[in-house]
């Protein structure tokens, strides 16, 4: 009862741990590679609320900076220009989406969890999710 | 009727309190913007892992639930869901890993940290859409570091606490 004594003999690091770390690292690196190999031209900005697309615009067609306000309980203001997209103001308490800063490559995204809003840059000229090679 | 163990209750409460302090420290620490906004060190995982390795699964579950409740009170419902999903999944995985005598503390810590992130991403996916999987790679790599830090802390603290002779016997 109380504090158990059976963990005292456990090692800090063992061969099994290397295996666990390798599994975690491999999964992460695979995920990373699938993100990096995306084409960056013909970007379009897709804004979703709870998974539903509410606004989608091709960045090439924007000649000047435009704003889109996602209305709702927690309004989120998204600013888009020809090369990048960022969240200029959000009414959520933690402001993580604002702190994400500018995104300018396909596959990058800004997520505001409290407002359930996601902003994604998607490449239009490719229907491939990933190019491995 | 099963006898209620006062010592066990007190120890669980003590570790829960430590978990809350660690959660609070983590909350007031600035974000690590150079990595990913919203990424945390996972300091309070030290308390969960300690409860799990020094005490029992039910005790660790209480610590985990207390942490989630704290997140609900301090940061709202979304934070509560994030804390709960990550906490419960990592708890089960750490419990599973601890059953193997040959898995080291670092293995348990990294496995737990990774599944903490995984649980959170899964709930974030339910709340929004598949966009959140973009966070998977960075969070996955980060869990190797944060998991190791957690494991080191538990490895250092555990023998010291056990040597205090707080066991009932």
Interface residues (C-beta under 8 A of the other chain):
Chain A: X1 X2 X3 X4 X5 X7 X8 X9 X10 X11 X12 X13 X14 X15 X16 X17 X19 X20 X21 X24 X25 X27 X28 X29 X30 X31 X32 X35 X48 X50 X51 X93 X94 X96 X97 X99 X100 X107 X108 X109 X111 X113 X114 X116 X117 X118 X120
Chain B: X5 X7 X8 X11 X31 X33 X37 X38 X53 X54 X55 X56 X75 X76 X78 X82 X97 X98 X100 X101 X102 X103 X104 X105 X106 X107 X110 X111 X114 X124 X127 X128 X129 X131 X132 X133 X134 X135 X136 X137 X138 X139 X140 X141 X143 X144 X151 X152 X155 X158 X159 X161 X162 X166 X167 X168 X169
